[in-house]
Amino acid sequence: MGGRNLSYLDAMRWAGVRPIRRPLVLLALVCAAAALVSPASATTLDSQRQQPRRLPANFFGVNAQWLQTLTADGDTAAALRHAREMRRLGIGIARISLHWGAVEPSPPLLGSHHFSFASFDPAVAALAQSRIRVALLLLGAPAWARDVGGTLSCNRRLAAPGSPADFAAYAAAVTERYGRGGSFWREHPDLPYLPVTQFEVWNEPNWWDYWCPDINPARYADLFTEAAQQIHAADPAARVVLGGLVATNRTTYWPDGTMHGMETGQFLSLMLDHRPDARAQIDAVGLHTYGDVPSIHLDLLRYARWRLRQVGLGRVPFVYNEYGWATKGDRGFVTSERARAAYLRKITSVAARGTCGIIEVDPYTWATAEASPADAEDWFGIVDPQTARPYATARAYSGVSQLLRGRLAKPAPGRITTCRR
């Protein structure tokens, strides 16, 4: 999500995202055994065609934090323009983040929490007007609620909350505001009723930049489990997503020995060892892949599914909610607009047609500032940030969506085997 820096992208390149070798040797052995009883190989994309399926609109989403930037600046008209263009392109769901500090900047008074959602309501309203459902990412901590050990050293990194119970209270309040039967919808009966049904707890907790002071699977396990319990108490049918993990096949360290990224399966294993009761709360796992070319992303996706099977989460679906490239920048995952369009079309088609258990895709990202030519983070957007004019990448994404939803004259292509479930 937004706010990355060059060190983040460099570390992603080192940890993500070179071709996966040794772990996939084991995976290849498993798949070779499967091939003895199945005509389709689970390690290739040239697999047996199956009956096509038509995917719903809300399978195809996008990271849409740019709308929050617009509504925060008071530019509701621009936010509506962007939301309408999303809908025109066939996007049915928008992943946006609600920072805890934005709705509860002051500590509880006499043990009573007080939340104000006025700054966030306009973004939800703009999307609802265009009949786009919100998928909420819950993260952050106000100054009063941060882990004391990391408050002074975090700088631009995301500080972990000190109290899982306080974070869970915030998660419950958000669900009661925007979820099924929420107060937001009662206050806005004129809007299409599109309650939030998916809540993601934190972003990239296995990555140094998003869990300060130090990556801590046990602390995240407590945070996730208590928040998920409160969300499910408010809406038993809600989908709670384990916060978008960075798909990486190795644990990496800074030169000073500080861990920068924890291997995906190791993080999950340590988390579940600490809180076995978390298993019952995980409705889906969010997953992020970054790499120079599509083959790296798809290798990471298969690797992550293999690791989920190893920790007993083999049947838990993925919400594949970050993958993308920048078109400018001195360093990072930078490519041309033409190449990016082809890359995104390839990954989206394989993810949607394959058997890795993906129930939603959300490329990163709808729009970015396009201010600094040297900063790759400013150039991940797939539409013009001012006019919402779609670039080639957005048009390619729309084309895949229309094809796989059965909206074109030619039939949707069949399924392919990409992962052994």
N, C-alpha and C positions, 0 to 999 in steps of 0.2 A: 504494500500500500504506500501512500504518499509519504514523503519525508525521508526517502533514502538518500544516501550520499555515496561518493565514489568508493569509499572504503567498503561499504556494504556490497556494491556491485563487484568489486575486485574479489572480496571474500566469497561471494556466490560463485564466481568463476572458478576459484580454487577448490571450493568444497562441493559444488553441484555437479561440476558439471561438465566434468570431462567424461569421455566415454566410460561406462561402468564395465569393469573387467572381472575381477575375481568374484564378487558376489553373483554376477550373472552367469558365471561358470556353473555354480550350484543350481541356479534357476534353469539353465539349459539342460542339466541332467534330469531335473524333475520333469521338464517339458518333453524331453526325449522319451521318458518312460510313458508319459501320457499319450505320446504319438503312437505307441504300440497298440492302443485300443481306440484311438481316434484318428480320423484321416486329416485332422487339422493340427498344425503345429502351433503351440502357444507362444513360441518365441519369434514368429514372423507375422507380417501383416498380410501375406499372401495366403489367407486362410479360406476355408470352405465358405461359400456364400450360404446364408440362411434366409429365411423369410424376412422381407423388409418390415420395419415398424415405423409408424409415424410418431414423431416426438412432439410433446406439447410445447407451447410457447415458453412456458416457464422453465424448460430445460436450458434455454439460451439466455444467459444473463450477461452482465458486464459490471466491472467495478465503476462506480459512479460517484466517487467522492467529489468530483468537480461540481456537481449540483449543490453540494453543501457549501463550496466556496462561493458560488453565485448567490445563494440565499443568505449567507452570512454577510455578504456585501449589500444586501437589500435589493438585488437585481432579480426579482421574481419573474419578470418577463423573459429574461435570458434563460432562467431555469426551466420555465415552461417550454421555451423553444427547443432546448436540448432534450427534454423529456418526450416531446412530440416526435422528435427525430429518432429517438430510441425506438419508440413504438412503431414508427414507419418502417424501420429496418428489421422489425421482427423480434426485438428484444422484449422478454416478458418479465424479467426480474432484475433488480438493481442492488448490488452489494454496496452498502454505505455504512460508515462507522459512527457510532455514538459514544463519544468520549465521556466517561463518568464525570470528569471535572467540569464539563460544560453544563451538567444538569444538577450537580450538587457541590458547588464550590465551597460551601461552609460545612463544618462538622455537625453531626446530629446535636440537637438541643435537648438536654435531659433524656438522652437515649432515643429521641424521635428524629427520623430522617425527614428532610424536606427537599423535594425535587421540583425543578422548574424546567419544563420542556419547550418553552417559548422559542428558543433559538433553533430547535430542531424540527418543530412542526412544519415550517414552510417547505422543507425538502421533501418530507413525506407527502404533503399535500400536492406538490408539483408532480410527483410521480404518480400519485393516485389519479389525478386529473387525466393523465395519459394512459390510465389503466395498466400501470406497471407496478408489480408488487415489490415491496422492499424486503431484502434479506439483511438483517441487522447484525453488525459486528460490534460486540461489546468489549471495550478495552479501556485502559488508562486508569489513572488514579489522581484525584485532586491532591494538592500539596499536603493537606491534613491527613490523607489516608495512605501515603506512600510508605513503603518499607524504609524505615529509618536508616538502615545500613547503606542504602543506595541513593538517598535523596541528594546528597552533596556531590556525588561523583557521576551522576547520570548524564548531565548536560542534555544533548538532544536525544539520548536514548530513552526508551519508554520504561519508566520506573514501575516495579511490581507493587501491587497493593500490600499493605501490612496485614490487613484483616480479611480473610476470605468471607467472613460473615457480613462485613460491611459491603463488599463487592456483590455478594448474593442479594442483599437488600436492594441494591441498585438494579440488578438483573430482574428481580421481581417487579420493581416499579416500572421498568421499561416494558415488560410483558403486559402489565396491567394498563399501560398507556396505549400501546400500539398493537397488542395482540388481539385475539378473538374477543369481541365484546368490550374492547378497551375504551377508555374515556375519550381518547382522540376521536374515535368514530362516532361516539354519542354526541360529541360537540360539533361534528361536521357531517350532519346527515345528508348534505348536498353532494358530498364526494362519493364516488364509487367505493363500495365497501370491500377493501382489499387488506384485511388485517395481516400483520406480520405473523408468519407461521414458522419462520426459521431464525434461530438465534445462534450466533457463533461466539464462543467464549474465548476471547483474546486472539491475538494475531502473532504467529510465528514464535511461540514460546520456546522452541528449541534453537533460537537464534539470538546471539548476543545483543543485537540492536534493539530487540523487543522484550527483553526480560532483564532489567537492571536491578541489583548489581551483578548477579551471575546467574547463568542458566541453572534452573533448579526444578527437575521433574516432579519432585515430591510437593514442592510449594504450588506448582501449577495444578497438580492432581487435586489438592485441597480446594483451590480456587474453582476449578472446573466442576468438581463434584457438588460443592455447596451451591454454586450458581445454577447448575443444571437441575438440582433438586427443587430450587425455588421457581425456576421457569416451568418445570413440569407440574408443580403444585398449582401454579396460576393457570396453566393450559396443558392438561395431560397429553393433548395431541400435538403439541409443538415439537418441531424437529430441533434438537440441540446439537450443534456441530462442535466437535473438538477443534479448537482454534487453529486455523490454517497452518499446518506444519510445513516447514521447508523440506522438500524431498532431497535428501542428501545421503550418499552411501558411505560417508566417512565422518568421523568427528575431527574437527579442525581447531587449531589453537593460534592465538597471536604469538608473536616472537617472545613476549614476556611470560608465556605459559598459560595465559588466560584462555579459557575455552571460548571459541567464537561460534561454533555450530556443532550441535550434537546429532549424530547419525539418527535417522528417523526411527528405526526399530529400537535402538538403545533407549531413546527418550520415552517411547511408549512402554517398553518393558519396565523401566524404573518407575514410571508413573503408576502403572497398574500394580506393581509390587507394593507400592506405598498405599494405594487406595483401591483394593479389589472391587469395592462397591461402585467405582467409577464406570465399570463395564456396563452396568444396567442403565446408565444415563447417556451413553454415547449413541446417538441416533445416526450420526455420520461423522466422517473425518474430513476436515478441510485440507486441501493439498495445494502446494505451490511448487512449480517447476520453473527453473530458469536455465538457459543454455544458449549457445550460439546457433544451433540448428535443430530442427524438429526431432532428429533421431535421439539427441540427448534428452529432450523432454520425455519422449516416449519410453526410453530406457529407464528413466527415473520413475515414471508412472508404474511400469511393470515391477520395478524393484520395490517400490512402496507397497504394492499389493502383496508381493511375496512376504515382506516383513510383517504386514498386518496378519497374514495367515500364521506366521510363526508365533505371534503373541496372542493368538486366539480371537482375532477380530476379522477373520477372513470374509465373513458375510456382511460386515458393516460397509455401507456404500461410501464413495468419495463424493464430496462437493469440490470439484476441481476449480478453485476460485482465484487462482493467479497463474497466468503464463503470458508472456509478451516480450516485446523488443522495443528499443528506442530507435529513432531515425537520425539522431545527432548526439554528440557527446564525445569527449576526449577518450573516455574509457567506459567499460560496461558492455552490455549486450546490444550493440549498435549495428544496424543493417539498413539497407535501402527500403524505401516504401514499397517498391515492387516485390522485393524479396520477403518483406514482412507479411505482405498480403498472402503470398503463396505459403509461407510458413504457418500462418494462423489458420488458413483454410485446411492445410494438411492435418495439423494437430486436432482441430475441432472435429473434423470428419472422423478421424480414427477414434478419438475419445468418445464421440457420440455413437459410433457403430460397434465399438469393441466390447469386450467382456471383462473390463477391469472394474466394473461396478460403479460407474459414474452416473450420477443422477442430476447433475447440473454443471454447466461450464460458465466461467466468468473471466473473460480475458482482462488483462491489466493493460490499459485502462481506457475509459471513455475519452477523457480530455485532460491535458496537462497545460501548464502555463506557457510553454514555448517562449521563454524569456532569455535564458542563458544558453548560447550555442555549445558551451563546454560541458554543461551539466546534463548528463543523459537522463536524469530523473525528470527533466522538463520536457522530454520528447517521447514519452510512451503513449501519448494520446492518439486515438484513431479517428478523431474528428477535429475540426477547427475549433479552438476553445471559445472564439467569439461568435461565430455564425452557426456552429454545429454542422457545417458542411462535411459530409463523410469523405474521408480519404479512401484510397484503394483498399486498405485493410478493413475498414468498416464495411465497405461494399462486398468484399470477399466473405466476411463473416455473415452478412445478411444473406448472401447467396447460398451458403452452406445451410443456414437456418431454414430458408425457404425450401430447399431441396429435401432436407431430412424431415421436414414437417409435412411433406406431400403437397406443397403449394405450387409446384411447377408442373408443366405438361409432362415431363419425363418422370418415370417412377423413382421413388427413393431407393437408393442402393441397399443391398442386404447387409446383415450383420457379419462381422469378422471376429475371429478369435484372437485376442490380444493378451489376455491373462487367463491363467487357470484359476477358477474360483474354488 
